[in-house]
Amino acid sequence: MHPYLLNLGPFTIYTYGFFLALAFMSSFLLFLYEVKKHGFDIDTGVDIGFWMLLSAILGSRIVYIIVNYNYYLDNPLRALMIWEGGMVWYGAFLGGLIATVVFFRLKRL
């Protein structure tokens, strides 16, 4: 896979990030379609999607930092530089799953 999808001067679209965003948006729209189809509240579906996305990004970064802890022990401020890359899919999955379970329990769904 090519790391860069498109370069427009100083603006670069990275392939991984583009397809990650595309995957989230398409799955989120499909999820909202299913929420509406089964008669559930669409606002609750949007809330779940927001918290899943936020938790997936956070979980992905946290697990990446844990896996590469030697590097981040020497460079602790680099852990905040998420735009430089450093995310793992299984951290995103765990973060999204935890957020969904917590959300469902708090809302008693």
Gaussian input, Z-matrix of N, CA and C with variables (Angstrom, degrees):
# hf/3-21g

backbone

0 1
 N
 C     1     B1
 C     2     B2     1     A1
 N     3     B3     2     A2     1     D1
 C     4     B4     3     A3     2     D2
 C     5     B5     4     A4     3     D3
 N     6     B6     5     A5     4     D4
 C     7     B7     6     A6     5     D5
 C     8     B8     7     A7     6     D6
 N     9     B9     8     A8     7     D7
 C    10    B10     9     A9     8     D8
 C    11    B11    10    A10     9     D9
 N    12    B12    11    A11    10    D10
 C    13    B13    12    A12    11    D11
 C    14    B14    13    A13    12    D12
 N    15    B15    14    A14    13    D13
 C    16    B16    15    A15    14    D14
 C    17    B17    16    A16    15    D15
 N    18    B18    17    A17    16    D16
 C    19    B19    18    A18    17    D17
 C    20    B20    19    A19    18    D18
 N    21    B21    20    A20    19    D19
 C    22    B22    21    A21    20    D20
 C    23    B23    22    A22    21    D21
 N    24    B24    23    A23    22    D22
 C    25    B25    24    A24    23    D23
 C    26    B26    25    A25    24    D24
 N    27    B27    26    A26    25    D25
 C    28    B28    27    A27    26    D26
 C    29    B29    28    A28    27    D27
 N    30    B30    29    A29    28    D28
 C    31    B31    30    A30    29    D29
 C    32    B32    31    A31    30    D30
 N    33    B33    32    A32    31    D31
 C    34    B34    33    A33    32    D32
 C    35    B35    34    A34    33    D33
 N    36    B36    35    A35    34    D34
 C    37    B37    36    A36    35    D35
 C    38    B38    37    A37    36    D36
 N    39    B39    38    A38    37    D37
 C    40    B40    39    A39    38    D38
 C    41    B41    40    A40    39    D39
 N    42    B42    41    A41    40    D40
 C    43    B43    42    A42    41    D41
 C    44    B44    43    A43    42    D42
 N    45    B45    44    A44    43    D43
 C    46    B46    45    A45    44    D44
 C    47    B47    46    A46    45    D45
 N    48    B48    47    A47    46    D46
 C    49    B49    48    A48    47    D47
 C    50    B50    49    A49    48    D48
 N    51    B51    50    A50    49    D49
 C    52    B52    51    A51    50    D50
 C    53    B53    52    A52    51    D51
 N    54    B54    53    A53    52    D52
 C    55    B55    54    A54    53    D53
 C    56    B56    55    A55    54    D54
 N    57    B57    56    A56    55    D55
 C    58    B58    57    A57    56    D56
 C    59    B59    58    A58    57    D57
 N    60    B60    59    A59    58    D58
 C    61    B61    60    A60    59    D59
 C    62    B62    61    A61    60    D60
 N    63    B63    62    A62    61    D61
 C    64    B64    63    A63    62    D62
 C    65    B65    64    A64    63    D63
 N    66    B66    65    A65    64    D64
 C    67    B67    66    A66    65    D65
 C    68    B68    67    A67    66    D66
 N    69    B69    68    A68    67    D67
 C    70    B70    69    A69    68    D68
 C    71    B71    70    A70    69    D69
 N    72    B72    71    A71    70    D70
 C    73    B73    72    A72    71    D71
 C    74    B74    73    A73    72    D72
 N    75    B75    74    A74    73    D73
 C    76    B76    75    A75    74    D74
 C    77    B77    76    A76    75    D75
 N    78    B78    77    A77    76    D76
 C    79    B79    78    A78    77    D77
 C    80    B80    79    A79    78    D78
 N    81    B81    80    A80    79    D79
 C    82    B82    81    A81    80    D80
 C    83    B83    82    A82    81    D81
 N    84    B84    83    A83    82    D82
 C    85    B85    84    A84    83    D83
 C    86    B86    85    A85    84    D84
 N    87    B87    86    A86    85    D85
 C    88    B88    87    A87    86    D86
 C    89    B89    88    A88    87    D87
 N    90    B90    89    A89    88    D88
 C    91    B91    90    A90    89    D89
 C    92    B92    91    A91    90    D90
 N    93    B93    92    A92    91    D91
 C    94    B94    93    A93    92    D92
 C    95    B95    94    A94    93    D93
 N    96    B96    95    A95    94    D94
 C    97    B97    96    A96    95    D95
 C    98    B98    97    A97    96    D96
 N    99    B99    98    A98    97    D97
 C   100   B100    99    A99    98    D98
 C   101   B101   100   A100    99    D99
 N   102   B102   101   A101   100   D100
 C   103   B103   102   A102   101   D101
 C   104   B104   103   A103   102   D102
 N   105   B105   104   A104   103   D103
 C   106   B106   105   A105   104   D104
 C   107   B107   106   A106   105   D105
 N   108   B108   107   A107   106   D106
 C   109   B109   108   A108   107   D107
 C   110   B110   109   A109   108   D108
 N   111   B111   110   A110   109   D109
 C   112   B112   111   A111   110   D110
 C   113   B113   112   A112   111   D111
 N   114   B114   113   A113   112   D112
 C   115   B115   114   A114   113   D113
 C   116   B116   115   A115   114   D114
 N   117   B117   116   A116   115   D115
 C   118   B118   117   A117   116   D116
 C   119   B119   118   A118   117   D117
 N   120   B120   119   A119   118   D118
 C   121   B121   120   A120   119   D119
 C   122   B122   121   A121   120   D120
 N   123   B123   122   A122   121   D121
 C   124   B124   123   A123   122   D122
 C   125   B125   124   A124   123   D123
 N   126   B126   125   A125   124   D124
 C   127   B127   126   A126   125   D125
 C   128   B128   127   A127   126   D126
 N   129   B129   128   A128   127   D127
 C   130   B130   129   A129   128   D128
 C   131   B131   130   A130   129   D129
 N   132   B132   131   A131   130   D130
 C   133   B133   132   A132   131   D131
 C   134   B134   133   A133   132   D132
 N   135   B135   134   A134   133   D133
 C   136   B136   135   A135   134   D134
 C   137   B137   136   A136   135   D135
 N   138   B138   137   A137   136   D136
 C   139   B139   138   A138   137   D137
 C   140   B140   139   A139   138   D138
 N   141   B141   140   A140   139   D139
 C   142   B142   141   A141   140   D140
 C   143   B143   142   A142   141   D141
 N   144   B144   143   A143   142   D142
 C   145   B145   144   A144   143   D143
 C   146   B146   145   A145   144   D144
 N   147   B147   146   A146   145   D145
 C   148   B148   147   A147   146   D146
 C   149   B149   148   A148   147   D147
 N   150   B150   149   A149   148   D148
 C   151   B151   150   A150   149   D149
 C   152   B152   151   A151   150   D150
 N   153   B153   152   A152   151   D151
 C   154   B154   153   A153   152   D152
 C   155   B155   154   A154   153   D153
 N   156   B156   155   A155   154   D154
 C   157   B157   156   A156   155   D155
 C   158   B158   157   A157   156   D156
 N   159   B159   158   A158   157   D157
 C   160   B160   159   A159   158   D158
 C   161   B161   160   A160   159   D159
 N   162   B162   161   A161   160   D160
 C   163   B163   162   A162   161   D161
 C   164   B164   163   A163   162   D162
 N   165   B165   164   A164   163   D163
 C   166   B166   165   A165   164   D164
 C   167   B167   166   A166   165   D165
 N   168   B168   167   A167   166   D166
 C   169   B169   168   A168   167   D167
 C   170   B170   169   A169   168   D168
 N   171   B171   170   A170   169   D169
 C   172   B172   171   A171   170   D170
 C   173   B173   172   A172   171   D171
 N   174   B174   173   A173   172   D172
 C   175   B175   174   A174   173   D173
 C   176   B176   175   A175   174   D174
 N   177   B177   176   A176   175   D175
 C   178   B178   177   A177   176   D176
 C   179   B179   178   A178   177   D177
 N   180   B180   179   A179   178   D178
 C   181   B181   180   A180   179   D179
 C   182   B182   181   A181   180   D180
 N   183   B183   182   A182   181   D181
 C   184   B184   183   A183   182   D182
 C   185   B185   184   A184   183   D183
 N   186   B186   185   A185   184   D184
 C   187   B187   186   A186   185   D185
 C   188   B188   187   A187   186   D186
 N   189   B189   188   A188   187   D187
 C   190   B190   189   A189   188   D188
 C   191   B191   190   A190   189   D189
 N   192   B192   191   A191   190   D190
 C   193   B193   192   A192   191   D191
 C   194   B194   193   A193   192   D192
 N   195   B195   194   A194   193   D193
 C   196   B196   195   A195   194   D194
 C   197   B197   196   A196   195   D195
 N   198   B198   197   A197   196   D196
 C   199   B199   198   A198   197   D197
 C   200   B200   199   A199   198   D198
 N   201   B201   200   A200   199   D199
 C   202   B202   201   A201   200   D200
 C   203   B203   202   A202   201   D201
 N   204   B204   203   A203   202   D202
 C   205   B205   204   A204   203   D203
 C   206   B206   205   A205   204   D204
 N   207   B207   206   A206   205   D205
 C   208   B208   207   A207   206   D206
 C   209   B209   208   A208   207   D207
 N   210   B210   209   A209   208   D208
 C   211   B211   210   A210   209   D209
 C   212   B212   211   A211   210   D210
 N   213   B213   212   A212   211   D211
 C   214   B214   213   A213   212   D212
 C   215   B215   214   A214   213   D213
 N   216   B216   215   A215   214   D214
 C   217   B217   216   A216   215   D215
 C   218   B218   217   A217   216   D216
 N   219   B219   218   A218   217   D217
 C   220   B220   219   A219   218   D218
 C   221   B221   220   A220   219   D219
 N   222   B222   221   A221   220   D220
 C   223   B223   222   A222   221   D221
 C   224   B224   223   A223   222   D222
 N   225   B225   224   A224   223   D223
 C   226   B226   225   A225   224   D224
 C   227   B227   226   A226   225   D225
 N   228   B228   227   A227   226   D226
 C   229   B229   228   A228   227   D227
 C   230   B230   229   A229   228   D228
 N   231   B231   230   A230   229   D229
 C   232   B232   231   A231   230   D230
 C   233   B233   232   A232   231   D231
 N   234   B234   233   A233   232   D232
 C   235   B235   234   A234   233   D233
 C   236   B236   235   A235   234   D234
 N   237   B237   236   A236   235   D235
 C   238   B238   237   A237   236   D236
 C   239   B239   238   A238   237   D237
 N   240   B240   239   A239   238   D238
 C   241   B241   240   A240   239   D239
 C   242   B242   241   A241   240   D240
 N   243   B243   242   A242   241   D241
 C   244   B244   243   A243   242   D242
 C   245   B245   244   A244   243   D243
 N   246   B246   245   A245   244   D244
 C   247   B247   246   A246   245   D245
 C   248   B248   247   A247   246   D246
 N   249   B249   248   A248   247   D247
 C   250   B250   249   A249   248   D248
 C   251   B251   250   A250   249   D249
 N   252   B252   251   A251   250   D250
 C   253   B253   252   A252   251   D251
 C   254   B254   253   A253   252   D252
 N   255   B255   254   A254   253   D253
 C   256   B256   255   A255   254   D254
 C   257   B257   256   A256   255   D255
 N   258   B258   257   A257   256   D256
 C   259   B259   258   A258   257   D257
 C   260   B260   259   A259   258   D258
 N   261   B261   260   A260   259   D259
 C   262   B262   261   A261   260   D260
 C   263   B263   262   A262   261   D261
 N   264   B264   263   A263   262   D262
 C   265   B265   264   A264   263   D263
 C   266   B266   265   A265   264   D264
 N   267   B267   266   A266   265   D265
 C   268   B268   267   A267   266   D266
 C   269   B269   268   A268   267   D267
 N   270   B270   269   A269   268   D268
 C   271   B271   270   A270   269   D269
 C   272   B272   271   A271   270   D270
 N   273   B273   272   A272   271   D271
 C   274   B274   273   A273   272   D272
 C   275   B275   274   A274   273   D273
 N   276   B276   275   A275   274   D274
 C   277   B277   276   A276   275   D275
 C   278   B278   277   A277   276   D276
 N   279   B279   278   A278   277   D277
 C   280   B280   279   A279   278   D278
 C   281   B281   280   A280   279   D279
 N   282   B282   281   A281   280   D280
 C   283   B283   282   A282   281   D281
 C   284   B284   283   A283   282   D282
 N   285   B285   284   A284   283   D283
 C   286   B286   285   A285   284   D284
 C   287   B287   286   A286   285   D285
 N   288   B288   287   A287   286   D286
 C   289   B289   288   A288   287   D287
 C   290   B290   289   A289   288   D288
 N   291   B291   290   A290   289   D289
 C   292   B292   291   A291   290   D290
 C   293   B293   292   A292   291   D291
 N   294   B294   293   A293   292   D292
 C   295   B295   294   A294   293   D293
 C   296   B296   295   A295   294   D294
 N   297   B297   296   A296   295   D295
 C   298   B298   297   A297   296   D296
 C   299   B299   298   A298   297   D297
 N   300   B300   299   A299   298   D298
 C   301   B301   300   A300   299   D299
 C   302   B302   301   A301   300   D300
 N   303   B303   302   A302   301   D301
 C   304   B304   303   A303   302   D302
 C   305   B305   304   A304   303   D303
 N   306   B306   305   A305   304   D304
 C   307   B307   306   A306   305   D305
 C   308   B308   307   A307   306   D306
 N   309   B309   308   A308   307   D307
 C   310   B310   309   A309   308   D308
 C   311   B311   310   A310   309   D309
 N   312   B312   311   A311   310   D310
 C   313   B313   312   A312   311   D311
 C   314   B314   313   A313   312   D312
 N   315   B315   314   A314   313   D313
 C   316   B316   315   A315   314   D314
 C   317   B317   316   A316   315   D315
 N   318   B318   317   A317   316   D316
 C   319   B319   318   A318   317   D317
 C   320   B320   319   A319   318   D318
 N   321   B321   320   A320   319   D319
 C   322   B322   321   A321   320   D320
 C   323   B323   322   A322   321   D321
 N   324   B324   323   A323   322   D322
 C   325   B325   324   A324   323   D323
 C   326   B326   325   A325   324   D324

   B1=1.4485
   B2=1.5229
   B3=1.3082
   B4=1.4599
   B5=1.5297
   B6=1.3268
   B7=1.4648
   B8=1.5297
   B9=1.3304
   B10=1.4595
   B11=1.5184
   B12=1.3095
   B13=1.4506
   B14=1.5178
   B15=1.3454
   B16=1.4552
   B17=1.5230
   B18=1.3209
   B19=1.4675
   B20=1.5140
   B21=1.3112
   B22=1.4700
   B23=1.5256
   B24=1.3224
   B25=1.4597
   B26=1.5181
   B27=1.3384
   B28=1.4659
   B29=1.5332
   B30=1.3097
   B31=1.4616
   B32=1.5289
   B33=1.3301
   B34=1.4626
   B35=1.5186
   B36=1.3172
   B37=1.4663
   B38=1.5219
   B39=1.3168
   B40=1.4533
   B41=1.5295
   B42=1.3075
   B43=1.4591
   B44=1.5219
   B45=1.3231
   B46=1.4584
   B47=1.5292
   B48=1.3234
   B49=1.4646
   B50=1.5198
   B51=1.3359
   B52=1.4564
   B53=1.5299
   B54=1.3312
   B55=1.4591
   B56=1.5252
   B57=1.3178
   B58=1.4618
   B59=1.5301
   B60=1.3229
   B61=1.4649
   B62=1.5260
   B63=1.3338
   B64=1.4534
   B65=1.5289
   B66=1.3253
   B67=1.4666
   B68=1.5231
   B69=1.3261
   B70=1.4624
   B71=1.5191
   B72=1.3264
   B73=1.4630
   B74=1.5247
   B75=1.3160
   B76=1.4685
   B77=1.5270
   B78=1.3252
   B79=1.4688
   B80=1.5282
   B81=1.3292
   B82=1.4592
   B83=1.5258
   B84=1.3318
   B85=1.4642
   B86=1.5246
   B87=1.3139
   B88=1.4599
   B89=1.5269
   B90=1.3163
   B91=1.4670
   B92=1.5273
   B93=1.3284
   B94=1.4640
   B95=1.5217
   B96=1.3120
   B97=1.4622
   B98=1.5308
   B99=1.3190
   B100=1.4680
   B101=1.5271
   B102=1.3245
   B103=1.4696
   B104=1.5246
   B105=1.3261
   B106=1.4672
   B107=1.5274
   B108=1.3269
   B109=1.4619
   B110=1.5292
   B111=1.3249
   B112=1.4700
   B113=1.5301
   B114=1.3301
   B115=1.4579
   B116=1.5175
   B117=1.3280
   B118=1.4606
   B119=1.5150
   B120=1.3182
   B121=1.4567
   B122=1.5272
   B123=1.3377
   B124=1.4596
   B125=1.5271
   B126=1.3391
   B127=1.4654
   B128=1.5249
   B129=1.3188
   B130=1.4592
   B131=1.5262
   B132=1.3124
   B133=1.4572
   B134=1.5235
   B135=1.3215
   B136=1.4624
   B137=1.5278
   B138=1.3326
   B139=1.4645
   B140=1.5264
   B141=1.3058
   B142=1.4658
   B143=1.5280
   B144=1.3157
   B145=1.4648
   B146=1.5154
   B147=1.3317
   B148=1.4656
   B149=1.5220
   B150=1.3227
   B151=1.4718
   B152=1.5216
   B153=1.3243
   B154=1.4670
   B155=1.5189
   B156=1.3211
   B157=1.4591
   B158=1.5268
   B159=1.3109
   B160=1.4570
   B161=1.5226
   B162=1.3137
   B163=1.4576
   B164=1.5212
   B165=1.3211
   B166=1.4656
   B167=1.5285
   B168=1.3180
   B169=1.4675
   B170=1.5200
   B171=1.3075
   B172=1.4631
   B173=1.5275
   B174=1.3226
   B175=1.4636
   B176=1.5123
   B177=1.3129
   B178=1.4542
   B179=1.5246
   B180=1.2965
   B181=1.4710
   B182=1.5284
   B183=1.3240
   B184=1.4621
   B185=1.5211
   B186=1.3223
   B187=1.4650
   B188=1.5256
   B189=1.3275
   B190=1.4634
   B191=1.5273
   B192=1.3232
   B193=1.4627
   B194=1.5267
   B195=1.3230
   B196=1.4646
   B197=1.5265
   B198=1.3194
   B199=1.4672
   B200=1.5327
   B201=1.3121
   B202=1.4664
   B203=1.5298
   B204=1.3077
   B205=1.4574
   B206=1.5277
   B207=1.3232
   B208=1.4685
   B209=1.5242
   B210=1.3262
   B211=1.4633
   B212=1.5280
   B213=1.3180
   B214=1.4645
   B215=1.5200
   B216=1.3249
   B217=1.4673
   B218=1.5235
   B219=1.3328
   B220=1.4617
   B221=1.5219
   B222=1.3313
   B223=1.4746
   B224=1.5289
   B225=1.3170
   B226=1.4714
   B227=1.5292
   B228=1.3184
   B229=1.4694
   B230=1.5246
   B231=1.3200
   B232=1.4582
   B233=1.5247
   B234=1.3087
   B235=1.4687
   B236=1.5259
   B237=1.3258
   B238=1.4679
   B239=1.5214
   B240=1.3229
   B241=1.4697
   B242=1.5269
   B243=1.3141
   B244=1.4654
   B245=1.5218
   B246=1.3215
   B247=1.4578
   B248=1.5268
   B249=1.3317
   B250=1.4614
   B251=1.5286
   B252=1.2985
   B253=1.4637
   B254=1.5161
   B255=1.3104
   B256=1.4506
   B257=1.5072
   B258=1.3151
   B259=1.4580
   B260=1.5186
   B261=1.3173
   B262=1.4602
   B263=1.5234
   B264=1.3253
   B265=1.4674
   B266=1.5207
   B267=1.3316
   B268=1.4577
   B269=1.5262
   B270=1.3202
   B271=1.4628
   B272=1.5130
   B273=1.3395
   B274=1.4654
   B275=1.5212
   B276=1.3216
   B277=1.4655
   B278=1.5272
   B279=1.3247
   B280=1.4633
   B281=1.5236
   B282=1.3345
   B283=1.4607
   B284=1.5185
   B285=1.3278
   B286=1.4678
   B287=1.5140
   B288=1.3248
   B289=1.4614
   B290=1.5274
   B291=1.3210
   B292=1.4749
   B293=1.5247
   B294=1.3271
   B295=1.4653
   B296=1.5188
   B297=1.3215
   B298=1.4650
   B299=1.5188
   B300=1.3160
   B301=1.4699
   B302=1.5249
   B303=1.3286
   B304=1.4730
   B305=1.5234
   B306=1.3350
   B307=1.4584
   B308=1.5283
   B309=1.3222
   B310=1.4708
   B311=1.5244
   B312=1.3075
   B313=1.4736
   B314=1.5197
   B315=1.3186
   B316=1.4622
   B317=1.5175
   B318=1.3389
   B319=1.4620
   B320=1.5299
   B321=1.3349
   B322=1.4676
   B323=1.5419
   B324=1.3306
   B325=1.4632
   B326=1.5218
   A1=108.05
   A2=115.36
   A3=120.29
   A4=108.55
   A5=117.43
   A6=118.88
   A7=113.39
   A8=117.25
   A9=120.77
   A10=109.87
   A11=115.67
   A12=120.46
   A13=110.62
   A14=115.81
   A15=120.66
   A16=109.61
   A17=116.70
   A18=122.77
   A19=108.91
   A20=116.35
   A21=122.07
   A22=107.71
   A23=116.81
   A24=120.63
   A25=109.40
   A26=117.15
   A27=119.32
   A28=113.08
   A29=116.99
   A30=122.06
   A31=109.27
   A32=116.57
   A33=121.67
   A34=109.40
   A35=116.55
   A36=121.91
   A37=106.80
   A38=115.43
   A39=121.39
   A40=109.64
   A41=116.11
   A42=122.10
   A43=111.37
   A44=117.05
   A45=121.43
   A46=110.92
   A47=116.40
   A48=120.76
   A49=112.77
   A50=116.05
   A51=120.30
   A52=110.98
   A53=116.16
   A54=119.08
   A55=112.08
   A56=117.06
   A57=120.42
   A58=109.97
   A59=116.76
   A60=120.70
   A61=111.07
   A62=117.11
   A63=121.80
   A64=111.22
   A65=116.97
   A66=121.39
   A67=110.73
   A68=117.23
   A69=119.29
   A70=110.74
   A71=117.93
   A72=120.37
   A73=111.63
   A74=117.47
   A75=119.20
   A76=111.31
   A77=117.19
   A78=118.73
   A79=110.94
   A80=117.30
   A81=120.62
   A82=110.66
   A83=117.39
   A84=120.18
   A85=111.70
   A86=117.29
   A87=120.96
   A88=110.49
   A89=116.55
   A90=121.27
   A91=110.50
   A92=117.65
   A93=120.45
   A94=111.69
   A95=117.15
   A96=121.00
   A97=109.96
   A98=116.89
   A99=120.93
   A100=111.41
   A101=117.42
   A102=120.85
   A103=109.56
   A104=116.42
   A105=121.17
   A106=110.93
   A107=116.60
   A108=121.71
   A109=112.01
   A110=116.64
   A111=120.86
   A112=113.11
   A113=117.57
   A114=121.54
   A115=115.88
   A116=117.93
   A117=120.19
   A118=110.30
   A119=116.57
   A120=122.74
   A121=110.16
   A122=116.41
   A123=121.43
   A124=111.51
   A125=117.76
   A126=120.83
   A127=111.49
   A128=116.25
   A129=120.21
   A130=110.11
   A131=117.46
   A132=121.43
   A133=112.10
   A134=116.89
   A135=120.93
   A136=110.06
   A137=116.92
   A138=120.82
   A139=111.22
   A140=117.06
   A141=120.83
   A142=109.69
   A143=117.65
   A144=121.56
   A145=112.30
   A146=116.69
   A147=120.57
   A148=111.11
   A149=116.35
   A150=119.72
   A151=112.06
   A152=116.71
   A153=119.28
   A154=110.64
   A155=118.21
   A156=121.52
   A157=110.87
   A158=116.29
   A159=120.57
   A160=111.27
   A161=117.23
   A162=121.64
   A163=112.13
   A164=117.20
   A165=120.26
   A166=110.51
   A167=117.22
   A168=120.18
   A169=109.96
   A170=116.55
   A171=120.80
   A172=111.47
   A173=117.06
   A174=121.05
   A175=111.93
   A176=116.58
   A177=121.22
   A178=111.08
   A179=116.23
   A180=120.28
   A181=111.33
   A182=117.47
   A183=120.49
   A184=111.08
   A185=117.51
   A186=120.26
   A187=110.49
   A188=117.89
   A189=120.37
   A190=110.42
   A191=116.95
   A192=121.09
   A193=110.30
   A194=116.86
   A195=120.41
   A196=110.64
   A197=117.28
   A198=121.43
   A199=111.02
   A200=117.51
   A201=122.61
   A202=111.19
   A203=116.91
   A204=120.85
   A205=113.28
   A206=119.20
   A207=120.60
   A208=111.80
   A209=116.49
   A210=120.89
   A211=110.36
   A212=116.95
   A213=120.31
   A214=112.99
   A215=117.90
   A216=119.89
   A217=110.00
   A218=115.98
   A219=120.60
   A220=112.92
   A221=117.44
   A222=123.06
   A223=110.36
   A224=119.60
   A225=120.25
   A226=114.99
   A227=118.75
   A228=119.95
   A229=112.12
   A230=117.41
   A231=120.76
   A232=111.64
   A233=118.10
   A234=121.32
   A235=111.17
   A236=117.11
   A237=121.41
   A238=112.76
   A239=117.71
   A240=121.87
   A241=110.72
   A242=115.12
   A243=121.55
   A244=112.10
   A245=118.18
   A246=122.25
   A247=112.36
   A248=117.63
   A249=120.98
   A250=112.11
   A251=117.17
   A252=121.11
   A253=110.41
   A254=114.53
   A255=118.68
   A256=112.70
   A257=116.15
   A258=122.33
   A259=107.78
   A260=116.40
   A261=120.61
   A262=109.14
   A263=116.13
   A264=120.47
   A265=111.58
   A266=118.23
   A267=119.16
   A268=111.48
   A269=118.23
   A270=120.66
   A271=111.24
   A272=115.71
   A273=120.27
   A274=110.60
   A275=115.94
   A276=120.27
   A277=110.38
   A278=117.22
   A279=120.89
   A280=111.52
   A281=117.08
   A282=120.21
   A283=112.20
   A284=116.78
   A285=120.79
   A286=112.74
   A287=116.34
   A288=120.91
   A289=111.31
   A290=116.44
   A291=120.19
   A292=110.35
   A293=117.20
   A294=120.39
   A295=111.35
   A296=117.00
   A297=120.71
   A298=111.33
   A299=117.27
   A300=120.63
   A301=110.75
   A302=116.64
   A303=120.29
   A304=110.19
   A305=117.59
   A306=121.35
   A307=110.95
   A308=116.68
   A309=120.77
   A310=111.49
   A311=116.57
   A312=119.04
   A313=111.97
   A314=116.71
   A315=119.77
   A316=111.95
   A317=117.27
   A318=121.88
   A319=112.40
   A320=116.74
   A321=123.11
   A322=111.43
   A323=114.99
   A324=120.65
   A325=109.75
   D1=136.60
   D2=176.89
   D3=-75.64
   D4=135.85
   D5=-177.77
   D6=-68.99
   D7=-28.44
   D8=-177.58
   D9=-113.90
   D10=127.39
   D11=177.93
   D12=-85.32
   D13=-40.43
   D14=-174.85
   D15=-154.98
   D16=134.73
   D17=174.18
   D18=-118.24
   D19=121.33
   D20=175.95
   D21=-123.39
   D22=83.43
   D23=-176.82
   D24=65.79
   D25=-124.76
   D26=-179.78
   D27=-79.96
   D28=-6.51
   D29=-177.14
   D30=-94.76
   D31=122.71
   D32=-178.79
   D33=-123.29
   D34=132.20
   D35=173.33
   D36=-104.48
   D37=117.26
   D38=-179.07
   D39=-84.23
   D40=140.20
   D41=-175.95
   D42=-60.63
   D43=-49.21
   D44=-177.40
   D45=-60.19
   D46=-47.83
   D47=-179.30
   D48=-64.30
   D49=-39.54
   D50=179.38
   D51=-62.31
   D52=-49.15
   D53=-177.80
   D54=-72.48
   D55=-27.37
   D56=174.21
   D57=-66.18
   D58=-45.21
   D59=177.66
   D60=-64.89
   D61=-40.57
   D62=177.89
   D63=-62.26
   D64=-41.95
   D65=178.55
   D66=-64.18
   D67=-43.42
   D68=179.46
   D69=-64.51
   D70=-46.21
   D71=-177.13
   D72=-64.09
   D73=-42.98
   D74=-179.25
   D75=-67.94
   D76=-40.33
   D77=178.63
   D78=-70.23
   D79=-34.11
   D80=178.10
   D81=-66.72
   D82=-42.21
   D83=177.68
   D84=-65.34
   D85=-39.15
   D86=175.65
   D87=-64.22
   D88=-40.80
   D89=177.70
   D90=-61.66
   D91=-45.88
   D92=179.23
   D93=-64.23
   D94=-35.46
   D95=175.68
   D96=-61.47
   D97=-45.02
   D98=179.38
   D99=-67.29
   D100=-37.16
   D101=177.42
   D102=-60.36
   D103=-47.95
   D104=-179.24
   D105=-66.77
   D106=-41.13
   D107=-178.46
   D108=-61.42
   D109=-35.99
   D110=-178.73
   D111=-92.68
   D112=6.56
   D113=172.10
   D114=80.69
   D115=19.57
   D116=177.80
   D117=-89.47
   D118=166.55
   D119=-178.45
   D120=-70.46
   D121=124.44
   D122=-177.46
   D123=-68.07
   D124=-32.68
   D125=178.70
   D126=-63.97
   D127=-37.35
   D128=176.52
   D129=-65.34
   D130=-38.50
   D131=176.66
   D132=-62.80
   D133=-41.17
   D134=178.09
   D135=-65.85
   D136=-40.50
   D137=177.83
   D138=-62.14
   D139=-44.08
   D140=178.42
   D141=-61.09
   D142=-44.32
   D143=179.61
   D144=-61.17
   D145=-42.01
   D146=178.98
   D147=-62.22
   D148=-49.84
   D149=-177.81
   D150=-68.15
   D151=-33.02
   D152=175.99
   D153=-65.46
   D154=-44.90
   D155=-179.53
   D156=-62.42
   D157=-48.73
   D158=-179.82
   D159=-60.39
   D160=-45.56
   D161=-179.47
   D162=-70.29
   D163=-32.96
   D164=177.86
   D165=-66.24
   D166=-43.06
   D167=178.31
   D168=-64.17
   D169=-46.57
   D170=179.92
   D171=-63.75
   D172=-46.31
   D173=179.34
   D174=-63.00
   D175=-39.52
   D176=179.44
   D177=-62.47
   D178=-43.51
   D179=-179.83
   D180=-70.49
   D181=-42.58
   D182=-179.20
   D183=-61.40
   D184=-45.17
   D185=179.67
   D186=-65.69
   D187=-38.15
   D188=177.58
   D189=-61.76
   D190=-41.86
   D191=179.14
   D192=-65.31
   D193=-40.19
   D194=178.20
   D195=-63.69
   D196=-43.93
   D197=-179.57
   D198=-64.12
   D199=-35.12
   D200=-178.63
   D201=-110.43
   D202=42.06
   D203=-172.45
   D204=-62.61
   D205=-30.55
   D206=179.86
   D207=-60.69
   D208=-42.43
   D209=178.90
   D210=-65.03
   D211=-43.05
   D212=-175.42
   D213=-79.44
   D214=-15.51
   D215=170.85
   D216=-68.90
   D217=-36.91
   D218=178.42
   D219=-81.30
   D220=-26.00
   D221=-177.18
   D222=-131.39
   D223=68.29
   D224=-172.65
   D225=-63.65
   D226=-31.42
   D227=-179.26
   D228=-71.93
   D229=-22.14
   D230=177.87
   D231=-67.68
   D232=-17.35
   D233=177.68
   D234=-63.95
   D235=-24.75
   D236=-179.92
   D237=-85.21
   D238=-12.44
   D239=-175.30
   D240=-87.34
   D241=73.26
   D242=-175.33
   D243=-68.95
   D244=-25.29
   D245=-179.36
   D246=-70.08
   D247=-12.77
   D248=176.84
   D249=-86.84
   D250=4.38
   D251=-179.57
   D252=97.05
   D253=-177.30
   D254=178.52
   D255=103.24
   D256=63.70
   D257=175.74
   D258=-137.04
   D259=147.86
   D260=177.36
   D261=-124.51
   D262=142.73
   D263=-173.52
   D264=-66.04
   D265=-36.20
   D266=-176.94
   D267=-71.78
   D268=-25.96
   D269=172.48
   D270=-69.67
   D271=-38.05
   D272=176.85
   D273=-65.29
   D274=-42.15
   D275=178.88
   D276=-61.45
   D277=-48.23
   D278=-179.70
   D279=-63.95
   D280=-43.03
   D281=178.89
   D282=-62.09
   D283=-44.98
   D284=178.13
   D285=-65.23
   D286=-39.60
   D287=179.23
   D288=-65.34
   D289=-45.01
   D290=178.68
   D291=-62.54
   D292=-43.56
   D293=179.32
   D294=-61.59
   D295=-40.82
   D296=-179.67
   D297=-65.84
   D298=-44.65
   D299=179.02
   D300=-62.38
   D301=-45.25
   D302=179.08
   D303=-63.27
   D304=-43.73
   D305=179.92
   D306=-60.35
   D307=-46.66
   D308=-179.23
   D309=-63.27
   D310=-37.88
   D311=179.05
   D312=-70.63
   D313=-41.48
   D314=179.91
   D315=-66.47
   D316=-37.42
   D317=-179.91
   D318=-88.90
   D319=-1.58
   D320=-179.82
   D321=55.73
   D322=49.57
   D323=179.33
   D324=-101.20

